[in-house]
Each structure stands twice: as C-alpha cells, then as structure tokens.
C-alpha cells in the first residue's frame, strides 16, 4: 500500500465528519442499530481510502502547450545562426532583424553597427530607413558605454517624423570580444515601461548575437591561419625548384653552352608564368605545363636514363587543382626513384575521373622505399634532400580538403613507388578519354 498523503488525509477527515453526523442522527432515531452502523462506517472509510489512493496514483496531468511556449530566444538562436556566422553586415543584419520580429512580440526591430543603421524592419519603416547614420542619442550612448538603454516615451526616440507611432524602445549593445560592435533595438507602439519580457528578450538576443559574431570572427581567423599556412608551404616550393634547376643548368654551362641557354630560356618562361599566377589554384593544364618544364630540364641532366609517360584525361585539363601539386611528386620520383637506380627508369603520370574526384597517380619503377621508412615519409622534414616535396603536398591537400585527402603511398624495394592524389570536384566533368604521350624532347649533345 502506498504512503498516506496529506491530500488523502484531508479527504478522509471530511468524509468522517459527514459520516459521524449521519451516525449520530440515526442513533438518536434508532439506538439499537449503532453496532451495525459502526461496522458499515469502518468498511466505507476503508473503501473510500482505497478509491482516493487509486485516483491519486493514476491521475493524468494535462498541460496546454500554449500556456508554456518555447523560449523565443532559442528559436531566434536557431534561425539566426547561419547568418551571423558570416559576420555583421547589412545582409546578415536584415535577416536577423526579420527573424527577431517574426518570433517576438515587438512592433519593430533595428540592428546597427557602431556608426550606422544596418537594418530596420517593422512599424514605421516608411521613414525609419537602413543605411543612414545613427541619430538617436540613446543608441550612441549604448555604443559608447556598453549599457542597456530603455526609452519610455516618444521624445527619447528623437524621431523627426510627427506621425511616427513608435513610443518606446529597449537598446541592447552587441558585445563582441569585450567591445561594443553595434546594437539591437526593439520598439513598441505603447508609451511607458516596457514589459519585463521584452527587456529580457533584448538582453538575451544581444548576448546571443554577440556570441555568434565572436564565432564568426574565430572562423575568419581560422581561415586566415589556413591561408597563411598554405602560403608558407607554397613559398617553400618555388626556391627549391629554382635552385635544383639552376644546378642542372650550371652543369651545361661549360660543356654545352647552347643547351644551357635553351634551358635558361625555358626556366625564365616558367617563372614568368609563376609570377602572373594569383591564389592557390590553377588549371590542370597549367599544372601539366609546370611538370613538363621540370622534366624538360631534368631530361637534360639524365638524358636516356629518364623516360616519361603520361596518360591524362583531356576532360580534366580545365579543372582547378592546387598549385604545384604534381611537380613535387614527379620530382620525388625522379630524384629518389629513378636517379639512384643503376639502369634507366620510367616515371608515369596519369589523371582520370573516379567517382566524382580527380585521381592522380605518379608512378616510378625505381629503387622503392623500405617498409621502415615508408610510414615516416610524409612527416615534415623527414628524409634526405630538401625537407619539402611529399610532406608539403600532403599537408596542403589536408588543409584544403580534409584529413582524408592526404597522399597515399605504396612502395616496394627494387620495384618502385606509387603516389596517389585525390582532389574532389565541384563541377561536372566532360566525357572520359585519354591520351598517352611523351614529354617534349630536346636534342642534347
């Protein structure tokens, strides 16, 4: 049996008083029936207790959702997040004001930065316009002090329009990283004290928007850091390629000046193209030009020892790829695959479309990489030589596309090395096809 509650006790007490009155009345009329009446009274009390206890245990509480609405601040947070993450500007401010007006019980909403009105929507929008400077002293005060300002009459709004129906407002500063970045203003057409719910809503919305602006700033800083890292990684490649190429040209300066001159012309043309390029991407066609230039210079050094084959899908040539993605991988195949090999070696370059991604394979039949070194080969600075190359491309690809888009390397001693690169596509590709060709040749004497 469940615990006796005060509610049950109150019901039983009232029931007993009524029953005692009835028992007394019957006893006065017929005194000889008191024993029967007492037994019936006890049985009835027990039955009543059991019934009341059952009702208490199985009662159903019904609450109307309308009496307990969802906090509008949470709804505003959910709907404004995609906009404020892009920062505070006229477009995001308008979307934010529109959402606040829709989800709150106010007449108009305005959002400002420190100097001008970014958005206004709602009552009296015919003369309250976005884009102009802040003219309300109270708004300027909120920007300067970072304090919540409440205006209770039309005079405090300082609206020059005589027919303006706005009578009161609450102005909440938008705090981002400890500084006032702007304000959010909620207006009403009723003069006097604003409802506490409106003031609380203004405070909550201002805190929410300030937090979202901070998140937007963190996103922007993260993007700047990523760009700086990409710039630093890319900056390592060009000097490295230049120095290696100059070393090749120097070897021909005395023995074959004409070849040296041709190589210098090709190198100058190559770097003119590099200086004209902006950003972190170029077309695959341009990337292949870089590779061809490098191999043109390297074949001057290795001559018949180095053979090159290519199998490039022409439909991919105009698509975007990160700058200097393939050339360092080809250079690695030449320097660490073919060069140490006693006999001639071949480097094969292929590019094709696989499941919505460009798949590149740089393959050599050189000396290969032993199983102990292979897991470390992509670590920055590991290995002989420049300390860039494979690890550089690996880190740039991960920064641009995610961890799963780093290089994949397969290698076996005395059989060669395969390096695979995946680059996701953002546009439709043409029909698949391919051509097999040789890198441009030159007559070396």
C-alpha positions in Angstrom: 0.0 0.0 0.0 1.4 3.5 -0.9 2.3 6.1 1.5 -0.6 8.1 3.1 -0.6 11.6 1.8 -1.9 14.9 3.3 -4.4 15.2 0.4 -5.8 11.7 1.1 -6.0 12.5 4.8 -7.9 15.7 4.2 -10.5 13.8 2.1 -10.9 11.1 4.7 -11.3 13.6 7.5 -14.1 15.5 5.7 -15.7 12.2 4.9 -15.5 11.1 8.6 -17.1 14.3 9.8 -20.1 13.8 7.5 -20.4 10.2 8.4 -20.3 10.9 12.1 -23.1 13.4 11.7 -25.2 10.9 9.9 -24.4 8.1 12.5 -25.4 10.4 15.4 -28.7 11.3 13.7 -29.6 7.6 13.0 -28.6 6.6 16.6 -31.0 9.2 18.0 -33.7 7.7 16.0 -32.9 4.0 16.5 -30.2 3.5 19.2 -30.2 -0.4 18.8 -28.6 -0.1 15.3 -25.3 1.6 16.5 -23.1 -1.6 16.2 -24.2 -2.3 12.6 -23.7 1.4 11.7 -20.2 1.4 13.2 -19.1 -1.6 11.1 -20.6 -0.1 7.9 -18.8 3.1 8.8 -15.4 1.4 9.1 -15.9 -0.5 5.9 -17.0 2.6 4.0 -13.9 4.5 5.3 -11.6 1.8 4.1 -13.3 1.7 0.6 -13.1 5.5 0.3 -9.4 5.5 1.2 -8.6 2.8 -1.4 -10.6 4.7 -4.1 -8.9 8.0 -3.3 -5.5 6.4 -3.3 -6.1 4.8 -6.7 -7.2 8.1 -8.2 -4.2 9.9 -6.9 -1.8 7.2 -8.2 -3.4 7.1 -11.7 -4.3 10.7 -12.3 -3.3 12.3 -15.6 -1.9 15.8 -15.7 -2.7 17.7 -18.9 -0.8 20.8 -19.8 -1.6 23.0 -22.7 1.4 23.9 -24.8 0.1 27.4 -25.4 0.5 28.1 -21.6 4.2 27.1 -21.7 5.6 28.4 -25.0 9.1 27.7 -26.2 11.6 30.4 -25.3 11.7 32.7 -28.4 15.4 33.3 -27.7 16.1 29.7 -28.5 14.1 29.9 -31.7 16.0 33.1 -32.7 19.3 31.5 -31.9 18.5 28.5 -34.1 17.3 30.6 -37.1 19.9 33.4 -37.0 23.0 31.2 -36.6 23.6 30.6 -40.3 23.6 34.4 -40.9 25.6 35.8 -38.0 28.3 33.2 -38.6 29.1 35.3 -41.7 29.7 38.4 -39.6 27.7 41.6 -39.1 26.8 43.4 -42.3 23.7 44.8 -43.9 22.6 41.5 -45.3 23.0 39.4 -42.2 21.6 42.3 -40.0 18.4 42.4 -42.1 17.9 38.6 -41.9 18.5 38.8 -38.2 16.0 41.6 -37.7 13.4 39.8 -39.8 13.7 36.7 -37.6 13.5 38.6 -34.3 10.4 40.5 -35.5 8.7 37.2 -36.6 9.4 35.4 -33.3 8.8 38.2 -30.8 6.0 40.5 -29.6 7.5 43.8 -30.7 6.5 46.4 -33.2 9.8 46.9 -34.9 13.5 45.8 -34.8 16.7 47.6 -35.8 20.3 46.4 -35.9 23.2 48.9 -36.0 27.0 48.7 -36.0 28.9 51.5 -34.2 28.1 54.2 -36.8 25.1 53.4 -39.0 21.8 51.5 -39.1 22.4 48.2 -40.8 18.7 47.0 -40.9 15.3 48.2 -39.8 12.1 46.3 -40.2 8.6 46.6 -38.8 6.3 49.6 -37.8 7.1 53.0 -39.4 9.5 51.5 -41.9 8.4 54.2 -44.3 10.6 56.8 -42.6 12.9 54.6 -40.5 15.4 53.5 -43.1 18.5 51.4 -43.0 21.8 52.7 -44.3 21.9 56.1 -42.6 24.0 57.2 -39.6 22.8 56.7 -36.0 21.0 59.8 -34.9 19.4 58.7 -31.6 21.4 59.9 -28.6 20.4 56.8 -26.6 21.8 54.5 -29.3 25.1 56.4 -29.3 25.2 56.2 -25.5 24.7 52.4 -25.7 27.5 52.1 -28.2 29.9 54.2 -26.0 29.0 52.8 -22.6 28.0 49.2 -23.5 24.9 49.6 -21.2 21.3 48.6 -21.8 19.2 51.7 -22.5 15.4 51.9 -22.1 13.4 54.6 -23.7 9.9 55.2 -22.3 8.4 57.9 -24.4 8.5 59.3 -28.0 10.7 62.2 -27.0 13.6 59.9 -26.2 13.4 58.3 -29.6 14.2 61.6 -31.2 12.2 60.8 -34.4 11.6 63.9 -36.5 8.5 62.4 -38.1 5.4 63.8 -36.4 3.2 60.8 -37.3 5.7 58.2 -36.0 3.7 55.8 -33.9 6.8 54.3 -32.1 6.6 55.2 -28.4 9.2 53.2 -26.5 12.3 51.0 -27.1 15.0 49.0 -25.5 18.5 49.3 -26.9 20.9 46.4 -26.1 24.6 46.6 -27.0 26.2 43.9 -29.1 29.4 42.9 -27.3 32.0 41.0 -29.4 35.3 40.1 -27.8 34.8 42.6 -25.0 34.0 45.6 -27.3 30.7 47.1 -28.5 30.3 46.2 -32.1 26.7 47.6 -32.5 23.2 47.5 -31.0 19.9 45.6 -31.4 16.8 47.8 -30.8 13.3 46.5 -30.1 10.5 49.1 -30.5 6.9 49.2 -29.2 4.0 51.5 -30.0 2.9 51.7 -26.3 4.3 54.5 -24.2 5.7 53.9 -20.7 7.5 51.0 -19.1 8.3 48.1 -21.4 7.2 44.6 -20.4 9.9 42.8 -18.5 9.7 40.0 -21.1 10.7 42.5 -23.9 13.7 43.8 -21.9 14.9 40.2 -21.1 14.4 39.3 -24.7 16.6 42.2 -25.9 19.3 41.3 -23.4 19.2 37.6 -24.4 19.2 38.4 -28.1 22.1 40.8 -27.8 24.2 38.3 -25.9 23.3 35.6 -28.4 24.2 37.8 -31.4 27.4 38.9 -29.8 28.4 35.2 -29.2 27.6 34.3 -32.8 29.7 37.3 -34.0 32.6 36.0 -31.9 32.2 32.6 -33.5 32.2 34.2 -37.0 35.4 36.1 -36.1 37.0 32.8 -34.9 36.0 31.2 -38.2 37.6 34.1 -40.1 40.8 33.9 -38.1 41.0 30.1 -38.7 40.6 30.7 -42.4 43.4 33.3 -42.3 45.7 30.9 -40.4 44.9 28.2 -43.0 45.7 30.6 -45.9 49.0 31.7 -44.1 50.0 28.0 -43.7 49.2 27.4 -47.4 51.3 30.5 -48.4 54.2 29.3 -46.2 54.1 25.8 -47.7 53.9 27.1 -51.2 56.7 29.5 -50.6 59.0 26.6 -49.8 58.4 25.0 -53.3 59.5 27.8 -55.7 63.0 28.4 -54.3 63.6 24.7 -54.0 62.6 24.2 -57.7 64.7 27.2 -58.8 67.9 26.0 -57.0 67.6 22.5 -58.4 67.0 23.7 -61.9 69.9 26.1 -61.7 72.2 23.3 -60.6 71.2 21.4 -63.7 71.8 24.4 -65.9 75.2 25.0 -64.3 76.4 21.5 -65.3 75.9 22.5 -69.0 77.5 26.0 -68.8 80.9 24.8 -69.9 80.3 21.6 -71.7 77.2 22.7 -73.7 76.5 26.4 -73.6 73.8 26.2 -76.3 71.8 23.7 -74.2 72.4 25.8 -71.1 71.0 28.9 -73.0 67.9 27.0 -74.1 67.3 25.7 -70.5 67.6 29.2 -69.1 65.0 30.5 -71.6 62.7 27.7 -70.6 63.3 28.4 -66.9 62.6 32.2 -67.4 59.4 31.4 -69.2 58.4 29.1 -66.4 58.9 31.7 -63.7 57.1 34.4 -65.6 54.1 32.2 -65.6 54.5 31.6 -61.9 54.7 35.4 -61.1 51.5 36.0 -63.1 49.6 33.5 -61.1 47.4 34.5 -58.1 45.8 32.3 -55.4 46.3 28.7 -54.5 44.8 27.1 -57.6 45.4 26.8 -61.4 44.1 24.6 -64.1 45.4 21.0 -64.6 46.6 22.2 -68.0 48.8 24.8 -66.3 50.0 22.2 -63.7 51.0 19.9 -66.5 53.0 22.8 -68.0 54.9 23.0 -64.8 55.6 19.3 -64.8 56.7 19.4 -68.5 59.0 22.3 -67.8 60.6 20.4 -64.9 61.0 17.2 -66.9 62.4 19.1 -69.9 65.1 20.4 -67.6 65.7 17.1 -65.9 66.0 15.2 -69.1 68.8 17.5 -70.0 70.6 16.1 -67.0 69.7 12.4 -67.1 69.2 12.0 -70.9 68.4 8.4 -71.9 68.3 7.3 -68.3 65.0 9.0 -67.7 61.8 8.1 -69.6 58.4 9.6 -69.0 54.9 8.5 -70.0 51.7 10.3 -69.4 48.0 9.3 -69.5 45.9 12.4 -68.8 42.1 12.6 -69.3 41.6 15.7 -71.6 38.3 16.4 -69.9 40.1 17.3 -66.7 42.6 19.8 -68.2 40.4 22.9 -67.5 39.5 21.9 -64.0 41.1 23.5 -60.9 43.9 21.9 -58.9 46.1 23.2 -56.1 49.2 24.9 -57.4 52.4 22.8 -57.6 50.7 19.5 -56.6 52.1 17.2 -59.2 55.6 18.7 -59.9 57.0 18.0 -56.4 55.7 14.4 -56.7 57.3 13.9 -60.1 60.5 15.4 -58.8 60.5 13.0 -55.9 60.0 10.1 -58.4 63.0 11.3 -60.4 65.3 12.1 -57.6 64.6 9.3 -55.1 63.2 6.6 -57.5 65.0 6.8 -60.9 68.2 8.6 -60.1 69.6 6.0 -57.6 68.7 3.2 -60.0 71.6 1.7 -62.0 69.6 1.1 -65.1 67.2 3.5 -66.9 63.9 4.2 -65.2 60.4 5.4 -66.2 58.1 7.8 -64.5 54.4 7.5 -65.4 51.9 10.3 -64.8 48.2 9.6 -65.0 45.0 11.5 -64.3 41.4 10.3 -64.5 37.9 10.9 -63.1 36.8 8.3 -60.4 33.6 8.7 -58.5 33.4 12.5 -58.8 37.1 13.0 -57.9 40.2 13.6 -59.9 42.6 10.7 -59.2 46.3 11.2 -60.0 49.0 8.6 -59.9 52.7 9.3 -60.1 54.5 6.0 -60.6 58.1 5.1 -60.9 59.9 1.8 -61.4 62.9 2.9 -59.3 64.6 1.7 -56.1 61.5 1.9 -53.9 61.1 2.7 -50.2 61.8 0.2 -47.4 59.0 -0.7 -45.0 60.6 1.1 -42.1 60.9 4.4 -43.8 57.6 4.3 -45.6 55.4 5.3 -42.5 57.6 8.3 -41.9 57.9 9.6 -45.4 55.1 12.1 -45.1 56.4 13.7 -41.9 57.5 17.3 -42.4 61.3 17.5 -42.8 61.8 13.7 -42.9 64.2 12.2 -45.4 67.2 13.4 -47.4 67.3 16.4 -49.5 65.0 19.4 -49.3 62.6 18.5 -46.4 59.7 19.6 -48.7 58.1 17.8 -51.5 55.9 14.9 -50.4 55.2 16.2 -46.9 54.5 19.7 -48.4 51.9 18.5 -50.8 50.4 16.1 -48.2 49.9 19.0 -45.7 48.5 21.4 -48.3 45.9 18.8 -49.5 44.8 18.1 -46.0 44.4 21.8 -45.3 42.3 22.4 -48.4 40.1 19.3 -48.4 40.4 17.5 -45.1 42.4 14.8 -43.5 41.2 12.0 -45.8 42.6 13.8 -48.9 46.3 13.4 -48.0 48.7 11.5 -50.1 48.6 7.7 -50.3 51.9 6.0 -51.0 52.6 2.4 -51.9 56.2 1.2 -52.4 58.3 -1.9 -52.6 62.1 -2.2 -52.6 63.5 -2.6 -56.2 60.0 -2.4 -57.7 59.2 1.2 -57.4 56.8 3.7 -55.8 53.2 4.7 -56.5 51.9 8.0 -55.1 48.1 8.7 -55.3 46.4 12.1 -55.1 42.6 12.6 -54.8 41.0 16.0 -55.5 37.3 16.5 -55.2 35.3 18.1 -58.0 32.9 20.9 -57.7 31.7 20.9 -61.2 30.6 18.4 -63.9 33.3 16.8 -65.9 33.3 16.0 -69.6 33.4 12.6 -71.2 36.2 10.4 -70.1 39.0 9.7 -72.5 42.8 9.8 -72.5 45.9 10.2 -74.4 49.3 8.7 -73.9 52.2 10.9 -74.8 55.9 11.6 -74.3 57.3 14.7 -72.6 58.7 17.2 -75.1 62.1 16.2 -76.2 65.2 18.2 -76.9 68.4 17.3 -78.7 71.3 17.1 -76.2 74.8 16.7 -77.5 
